[in-house]
Amino acid sequence: MTSVSRRTLLKLFAGASTCAVCGNVHANRLSYDLAATEIASGTWAVHGKTEYFTLENGGNIVNVAFVEVPDGVVVIDTGPSKRYGEALAALIEKTLPGKPVLRVYNTHHHPDHFLGNQGFDRAVLATSQGVIDNIAAEGDGFTDNMYRLVGDWMRGTSSVAPGKALEAASEDIGGRRFSLSYLNGHTSADLVIRDDETGVVFTGDLAFLNRAPTTPHADIQAWQTSLAQLDQMDRELFLPGHGKIDKSNESLQQTSDYLDWLSSTIKQAASRGYTMNEAMSTAIPARFASLDVVDQEYQRSVVHLYLQMEDELMPIIEPK
Amino acid sequence: MVRLLSTSLVVAGLCLVNVSTGLVSTASARELPADPLNSVMWKNMAERFFPGEHVVIDQRVIVDIPIEVEDQMQLPVTVDATELSDVIEIIALADLNPIPHILTVRPLKAQPFIGFRVKVEQSTPIRVGVLTSDGVWHVNGVNVNAAGGGCTAPANAHSNSQWYKTLGQARAITKRETADSARLAMRLRHPMDTGLAPGIPVFYMNQLQVRSATGEALADVELFEPVSENPTLTLKPLVEDGESELLVYARDTEGNEFEYPLTVPAEVDN
């Protein structure tokens, strides 16, 4: 065999085997298979798994939503990756063919809620100035960490902050009124959106249901205040950031109860001079044991909250 | 989190054989047990930090660490070697940190126990060696999964140009846990600069000693660059009956010295 024909043959084989891998295994594995559930008239939720980020779930652990308004579509949050954002845009087009996306809200700056922004036209992305600032400060770091946690699902993803900063208490989008509440506690800026027509309230991560709340940027006291405000809202139902829809106020109560326990447990440990590791070995009470990923989230919360609890509870001592 | 079983396990060692110019030599080798953490740095770590004849892997050295590192600037570690007797020294290492040596504790008159927090540069074994008076190193550890950059990022302190004004400010909690043993949790304000962040020279608290009222050393801690900013140590010094006075002495690499008087209450509170 001549060297030329041997090279051709090798190429042929290489091409064939690459194709086989790409075509079957990869395409199947890296598809989010998003499904829309109609939770109120003209309102769809796309529910994620109530897990932590893994190579298997590709970061699809979050609830996003879209609403049909007279002239188009309004989207609440965009998921964890470019791939997710594109899949969400395709799902919207499939559900509401030909309807333009007029507005995309980001409830806060955590990676599972905004890293799908690349799936949408930047001109329609909007949130509060606080969320925009938080994305500018931490978005790139989150993106790096998401590549580490979920791998190839993130391909091509970069942090895109909305260009439009919202301030108004409400706005009209495509013939529908949306009320906007600028709360905080889960992070320093949490945007809550209420559809004034249907009474659906999109809480972002101020509310969780049957999935342990996360606290990397939490101010527990402010969070409790925000939960009380949410409970005062005139609404038909809540869509929590994670978990099923809530037609009563179960998600608010459960989140509030968990935060109370978390805060008092970590305070108790810090005030006794326990190490973080000792604090992490505290037993989770039975009423929270059924919350998804509670063991993992409790340990993460110890790391998030311990320094601040030590600041409050460890007495200052004077040098000699 | 990993809480390792309290059963002793001594792994049979591999004899390290040097083959060169046709001769088999064991001159520089000693029997090292296989590394349960499968670290490429195991042999190097053992040579540098665990000198002497005997190294055993020992589950009685309890190394409590969350496997997923939530904050690479503050990975909490608690080491409990109270199941071993006659502990001379405890060394904590992060194999794959640019500076692996985290700290060394000599529990002179203290329980062989320490809590601390460490910066990690990447996923790494966190390894602890405990030297007992019979000359045996009892080694155990955990592989942790981390995002990068803990050792090469500037300390938070440097976001405030007046950071040095609060140097050495301290917080502490003291409790009597048993009739003759106290718990001391202490946090000292110090940037713990590794020298690896651009433009910031090395500057860290390198020595801390817990002393009795009479000046007797109870626990001696040598700290190194990887210890987290505002070092927070938890120690269990042995104390006399009744209300007891302790003195903590600390010193940094620039020669700044700090002394903190502390009181251990008379009543047991556990």
Interface residues (C-beta under 8 A of the other chain):
Chain A: D144 N145 R148 P216 S271 R272 G273 Y274 T275 M276 N277 E278 M280 S281 Q296 Q299 R300 V302 V303 H304 Y306 L307 E310 D311 M314 P315 I316 I317 E318 P319 K320
Chain B: M1 R3 D64 I65 P66 E68 E70 D71 Q74 P76 V77 T78 G115 R117 A147 G168 Q169 A170 R171 A172 I173 T174 K175 R183 L184 A185 R187 T232 T234 L247 F258 E259 Y260 P261 L262
